[in-house]
Amino acid sequence: MTGFAAHLHPRPEGLYCPGGDFFVDPVRPVHRALITHGHADHARAGHTHVLASRQTLDIMAIRYGADFARHQQAASGPLRIGGVTVSFHPAGHVLGSSQIRIESAGGVFVVTGDYARTPSPTCAPWEPVPCDVLVTEATFALPVFRHPDPGSEIDKLLASLRAFPERAHLVGAYALGKAQRVIMLLRQAGWDGPVYVHGALQRLCDYHIAQGVALGDLRAATITRGGKAQFAGALVIAPPSAFASTWVQRFPDPVIAFASGWMQVRARARQRGVELPLVISDHVDWPQLTATLTELAPAETWITHGREEALVRWCTLNGHTAHALNMVGYADDPD
């Protein structure tokens, strides 16, 4: 890597900025952490100082407890840390998600965390941030990944609800971001009936509502004296982990759906026993990713979190300087 690496580089703990003596999204406890968003592969408890958007701090408190870090600071405008200036900019991924801009004597770096260019009704839209070095995710960085219109995927779900009114429809969706996005897409598509939610989603849904995300009529997916019959024709949202438990047996002949960009891979849908795959992603797909690199035209692109090799190859063929960071500690993103 070039001289830029003197100002930002990977270490075992995560991406380190020596000029500010901080890490971005570290995978181990550190003295000072800047956090892009609240998903568990980016936001971990145990750091001494945490700087993040107000919403990300709130989400971390919901997930880990109020004392997840000894010192917590909400990002607001440009902030000087040591010899660098940092600022947080919308990433369009989930509520509170941010790209972190780091300006130092070595140039301007933007760490995207995870980002999405398809607008979501649950969070602020992605904002292009010019830079010398772009640190980009590569979750879906293969040409095969071209995400469909999320509205068309919701239409499939609504069509199934009409076709099978005697069956419960159980939609697997990750607790932060995806569950709330599916609910909002349903509302935008005209579904004004109740949406039943698994208990593991309740606190994050309540927080979204408190932040002005109008999720509508939400009810607990709790069996009462009516038994299974009360959920005939019901729409239920649950975390994917619930589908591996006996919880599913509470519902009448359930249609198992799963909302994820990974549902474009048929083998993944089959492995999960998904009857109704919904290709709804909170990440850039291949065309959006390459469009971002073309539009921002950074001097260098650093690639992490996914299909690094394919994107490095595309950059080489298109005259961009790119490097794979090969960072450890990150699994497939909850999408």
C-alpha positions as CSV (number, residue, x, y, z in Angstrom):
1,M,0.0,0.0,0.0
2,T,1.0,3.6,-0.5
3,G,1.9,6.5,1.8
4,F,-1.8,6.8,2.7
5,A,-1.3,3.8,5.0
6,A,0.8,5.9,7.4
7,H,-2.4,7.8,8.3
8,L,-4.9,4.9,8.4
9,H,-4.2,1.2,8.4
10,P,-5.5,-2.2,9.6
11,R,-4.3,-3.6,12.9
12,P,-5.6,-6.8,14.7
13,E,-8.1,-4.6,16.6
14,G,-9.4,-3.0,13.5
15,L,-8.8,0.0,11.2
16,Y,-6.4,2.4,13.1
17,C,-5.8,6.1,12.7
18,P,-2.5,7.0,14.5
19,G,-3.0,10.8,14.1
20,G,-6.1,10.6,16.3
21,D,-5.2,7.4,18.2
22,F,-8.5,5.8,17.5
23,F,-10.0,2.7,15.7
24,V,-13.0,2.6,13.4
25,D,-15.4,-0.3,14.1
26,P,-12.8,-2.3,16.1
27,V,-13.4,-6.0,16.7
28,R,-11.7,-6.0,20.1
29,P,-12.0,-3.6,23.1
30,V,-9.9,-0.4,22.6
31,H,-9.3,2.9,24.3
32,R,-11.1,5.0,21.7
33,A,-13.6,3.7,19.1
34,L,-15.5,5.5,16.3
35,I,-18.5,3.4,15.3
36,T,-20.3,3.5,12.0
37,H,-23.5,1.8,13.0
38,G,-25.2,-0.5,15.4
39,H,-24.9,-4.0,13.7
40,A,-22.9,-6.3,16.0
41,D,-20.1,-6.9,13.5
42,H,-19.3,-3.2,13.6
43,A,-20.5,-2.1,17.1
44,R,-19.1,-4.0,20.1
45,A,-19.3,-3.4,23.8
46,G,-16.3,-2.9,26.0
47,H,-14.5,0.1,24.6
48,T,-13.4,2.9,26.9
49,H,-14.5,5.9,24.7
50,V,-17.1,5.6,21.9
51,L,-17.9,8.3,19.4
52,A,-20.9,7.6,17.1
53,S,-24.2,9.1,16.0
54,R,-26.7,9.7,18.7
55,Q,-29.0,7.0,17.2
56,T,-26.1,4.5,17.1
57,L,-25.3,5.2,20.7
58,D,-28.9,4.6,21.7
59,I,-29.1,1.4,19.7
60,M,-25.9,0.1,21.3
61,A,-27.4,0.9,24.7
62,I,-30.6,-1.1,23.8
63,R,-28.5,-4.0,22.6
64,Y,-25.7,-4.1,25.2
65,G,-27.0,-2.0,28.2
66,A,-26.4,1.6,29.1
67,D,-22.9,1.0,30.3
68,F,-21.6,-0.5,27.1
69,A,-18.7,2.0,27.2
70,R,-17.3,4.1,30.0
71,H,-17.5,7.3,27.9
72,Q,-20.0,7.9,25.1
73,Q,-20.1,10.9,22.9
74,A,-22.6,11.7,20.1
75,A,-21.1,13.0,16.9
76,S,-22.2,16.5,16.0
77,G,-20.4,18.4,13.3
78,P,-16.7,18.3,12.6
79,L,-14.6,17.3,15.6
80,R,-10.9,17.6,16.2
81,I,-9.3,14.4,17.7
82,G,-5.5,14.7,18.1
83,G,-4.1,15.7,14.8
84,V,-7.2,14.9,12.6
85,T,-10.7,16.2,12.0
86,V,-13.6,13.7,11.9
87,S,-17.2,14.1,10.8
88,F,-20.1,11.7,10.4
89,H,-22.2,11.5,7.2
90,P,-25.3,9.4,6.4
91,A,-24.7,6.0,5.0
92,G,-28.3,5.0,4.2
93,H,-27.8,1.5,5.7
94,V,-29.8,1.4,9.0
95,L,-31.0,4.0,11.5
96,G,-28.1,6.0,12.7
97,S,-25.6,4.6,10.2
98,S,-22.8,6.8,9.2
99,Q,-19.8,7.1,7.0
100,I,-16.8,8.5,8.9
101,R,-14.7,11.2,7.2
102,I,-11.2,11.6,8.5
103,E,-9.1,14.5,7.4
104,S,-5.4,14.5,8.3
105,A,-2.1,15.8,6.9
106,G,-2.1,12.7,4.7
107,G,-5.4,13.5,2.9
108,V,-9.1,12.8,3.3
109,F,-10.3,9.3,4.1
110,V,-13.9,8.1,4.2
111,V,-14.7,4.8,6.0
112,T,-18.2,3.8,4.7
113,G,-18.9,1.1,7.2
114,D,-21.9,-0.4,5.4
115,Y,-23.9,1.7,3.0
116,A,-26.9,1.6,0.7
117,R,-27.8,3.9,-2.2
118,T,-31.4,2.7,-2.5
119,P,-33.4,5.0,-0.2
120,S,-34.9,3.4,2.9
121,P,-37.9,4.8,4.8
122,T,-36.1,4.0,8.0
123,C,-33.0,6.2,7.9
124,A,-31.3,9.2,6.3
125,P,-30.2,8.6,2.7
126,W,-26.6,7.9,1.7
127,E,-24.6,11.1,1.1
128,P,-21.6,11.1,-1.4
129,V,-18.5,12.3,0.4
130,P,-15.5,13.2,-1.8
131,C,-12.2,11.8,-0.5
132,D,-8.7,10.7,-1.4
133,V,-9.1,7.3,0.0
134,L,-12.5,5.4,0.1
135,V,-12.7,2.4,2.4
136,T,-15.6,0.5,1.0
137,E,-17.5,-2.6,2.0
138,A,-17.8,-5.3,-0.6
139,T,-20.7,-7.5,0.8
140,F,-22.3,-8.0,-2.6
141,A,-19.3,-7.2,-4.8
142,L,-19.9,-9.7,-7.5
143,P,-21.5,-8.8,-10.9
144,V,-24.3,-11.4,-10.3
145,F,-25.7,-9.2,-7.4
146,R,-28.2,-6.8,-8.8
147,H,-30.9,-6.1,-6.3
148,P,-34.4,-5.8,-7.6
149,D,-36.8,-3.0,-6.6
150,P,-37.8,-3.7,-3.0
151,G,-41.3,-2.7,-3.7
152,S,-41.7,-5.6,-6.2
153,E,-40.4,-8.0,-3.5
154,I,-43.1,-6.8,-1.1
155,D,-45.7,-7.2,-3.8
156,K,-44.7,-10.9,-3.9
157,L,-45.3,-11.2,-0.2
158,L,-48.7,-9.4,-0.4
159,A,-49.7,-11.7,-3.3
160,S,-48.9,-14.8,-1.2
161,L,-51.0,-13.4,1.6
162,R,-53.9,-13.1,-0.7
163,A,-53.3,-16.5,-2.2
164,F,-53.1,-18.3,1.1
165,P,-55.4,-16.6,3.6
166,E,-55.5,-19.6,5.8
167,R,-51.7,-19.7,6.4
168,A,-49.5,-17.5,8.6
169,H,-46.7,-15.7,6.8
170,L,-43.5,-15.6,8.8
171,V,-40.8,-13.2,7.5
172,G,-37.3,-13.6,8.8
173,A,-35.6,-10.2,9.1
174,Y,-32.7,-9.0,11.2
175,A,-33.7,-7.1,14.3
176,L,-31.9,-3.8,13.4
177,G,-32.8,-2.2,10.1
178,K,-34.3,-5.0,8.0
179,A,-37.3,-5.8,10.2
180,Q,-38.3,-2.1,10.3
181,R,-37.6,-1.6,6.6
182,V,-39.9,-4.5,5.7
183,I,-42.6,-3.1,7.9
184,M,-42.3,0.3,6.3
185,L,-42.3,-1.1,2.8
186,L,-45.5,-3.0,3.7
187,R,-47.1,0.3,4.8
188,Q,-46.0,2.1,1.7
189,A,-47.5,-0.8,-0.4
190,G,-50.9,-0.2,1.4
191,W,-50.8,-2.9,4.1
192,D,-52.6,-1.2,7.0
193,G,-53.4,-4.2,9.0
194,P,-51.5,-5.4,12.1
195,V,-48.0,-6.7,11.8
196,Y,-47.1,-9.2,14.5
197,V,-43.5,-9.0,15.8
198,H,-41.4,-11.5,17.7
199,G,-40.4,-10.2,21.2
200,A,-36.8,-9.9,20.2
201,L,-37.7,-7.1,17.8
202,Q,-39.9,-5.1,20.1
203,R,-37.4,-2.7,21.7
204,L,-35.7,-1.7,18.5
205,C,-39.1,-1.2,16.8
206,D,-40.2,1.0,19.7
207,Y,-37.0,3.0,19.3
208,H,-37.7,3.5,15.6
209,I,-41.2,4.7,16.4
210,A,-39.7,7.2,19.0
211,Q,-37.4,8.4,16.2
212,G,-40.3,9.2,13.9
213,V,-40.5,6.0,11.9
214,A,-44.2,5.3,11.6
215,L,-44.4,1.5,11.8
216,G,-48.1,1.5,12.3
217,D,-50.1,-1.2,14.1
218,L,-47.6,-3.6,15.7
219,R,-48.7,-6.5,17.9
220,A,-46.9,-9.1,19.9
221,A,-46.7,-12.5,18.2
222,T,-48.0,-14.2,21.3
223,I,-50.4,-17.2,21.2
224,T,-53.5,-16.6,23.4
225,R,-56.5,-18.7,24.0
226,G,-57.4,-18.6,20.4
227,G,-54.5,-21.0,19.6
228,K,-53.0,-21.3,16.1
229,A,-56.3,-20.2,14.4
230,Q,-55.8,-16.6,15.5
231,F,-52.8,-16.3,13.2
232,A,-54.5,-17.5,10.0
233,G,-53.7,-14.9,7.4
234,A,-51.4,-13.1,9.8
235,L,-48.1,-11.4,8.9
236,V,-45.4,-12.1,11.4
237,I,-41.8,-10.6,11.5
238,A,-39.1,-12.5,13.5
239,P,-35.3,-12.7,13.7
240,P,-33.8,-15.5,11.6
241,S,-32.8,-17.3,14.8
242,A,-36.4,-17.9,15.7
243,F,-36.9,-20.1,12.7
244,A,-34.5,-22.8,14.1
245,S,-36.7,-23.2,17.2
246,T,-40.1,-24.7,18.1
247,W,-41.5,-21.2,18.0
248,V,-42.4,-21.7,14.4
249,Q,-44.8,-24.5,15.3
250,R,-47.1,-22.1,17.0
251,F,-48.4,-20.9,13.6
252,P,-50.9,-22.5,11.2
253,D,-49.1,-24.0,8.2
254,P,-46.6,-21.1,8.0
255,V,-45.2,-19.7,4.8
256,I,-41.5,-19.2,5.6
257,A,-40.1,-16.1,4.0
258,F,-36.8,-14.4,4.5
259,A,-35.8,-10.8,3.6
260,S,-32.2,-10.5,2.6
261,G,-29.9,-9.6,-0.3
262,W,-28.6,-13.2,0.1
263,M,-31.9,-14.6,-1.0
264,Q,-30.7,-14.0,-4.6
265,V,-28.5,-17.1,-4.0
266,R,-31.0,-20.0,-4.3
267,A,-28.8,-22.4,-2.4
268,R,-29.0,-20.1,0.7
269,A,-32.8,-20.0,0.5
270,R,-32.9,-23.8,0.2
271,Q,-30.5,-24.2,3.2
272,R,-32.8,-22.1,5.3
273,G,-36.0,-23.9,4.2
274,V,-37.3,-20.6,2.8
275,E,-40.5,-21.0,0.7
276,L,-40.7,-17.3,-0.2
277,P,-37.3,-15.6,-0.7
278,L,-37.5,-11.8,-0.6
279,V,-34.4,-10.1,-2.1
280,I,-34.4,-7.0,0.0
281,S,-30.9,-5.6,0.8
282,D,-29.5,-2.8,2.9
283,H,-26.3,-2.7,0.9
284,V,-25.1,-1.5,-2.4
285,D,-25.2,-4.1,-5.2
286,W,-22.6,-4.4,-7.9
287,P,-23.8,-1.6,-10.2
288,Q,-24.3,0.8,-7.3
289,L,-20.8,-0.1,-5.9
290,T,-19.0,0.4,-9.2
291,A,-21.0,3.6,-9.8
292,T,-19.9,5.0,-6.4
293,L,-16.3,4.4,-7.2
294,T,-16.7,6.0,-10.7
295,E,-18.5,9.0,-9.3
296,L,-16.2,9.7,-6.3
297,A,-13.0,8.7,-8.2
298,P,-10.8,8.5,-5.1
299,A,-7.1,8.3,-5.5
300,E,-7.2,4.9,-3.8
301,T,-10.0,2.5,-2.9
302,W,-9.5,0.1,0.1
303,I,-11.9,-2.8,0.1
304,T,-13.1,-4.9,3.0
305,H,-16.1,-6.9,4.3
306,G,-16.8,-9.2,1.5
307,R,-15.9,-10.0,-2.1
308,E,-12.6,-8.1,-2.1
309,E,-10.9,-9.9,-5.0
310,A,-13.6,-9.3,-7.6
311,L,-13.8,-5.6,-6.8
312,V,-10.0,-5.2,-6.9
313,R,-10.0,-6.8,-10.3
314,W,-12.7,-4.4,-11.6
315,C,-10.8,-1.4,-10.2
316,T,-7.6,-2.6,-12.0
317,L,-9.4,-3.0,-15.3
318,N,-11.0,0.4,-15.0
319,G,-7.9,2.4,-14.0
320,H,-8.5,2.7,-10.3
321,T,-5.9,2.0,-7.6
322,A,-7.4,-0.5,-5.1
323,H,-6.2,-2.7,-2.3
324,A,-7.9,-5.5,-0.3
325,L,-7.5,-4.9,3.5
326,N,-8.1,-8.6,4.3
327,M,-9.3,-7.6,7.8
328,V,-10.3,-10.4,10.2
329,G,-13.2,-10.6,12.6
330,Y,-16.0,-9.8,10.2
331,A,-18.6,-12.4,9.1
332,D,-21.3,-12.0,6.5
333,D,-23.1,-8.8,7.3
334,P,-26.6,-9.2,8.7
335,D,-28.5,-8.3,5.6
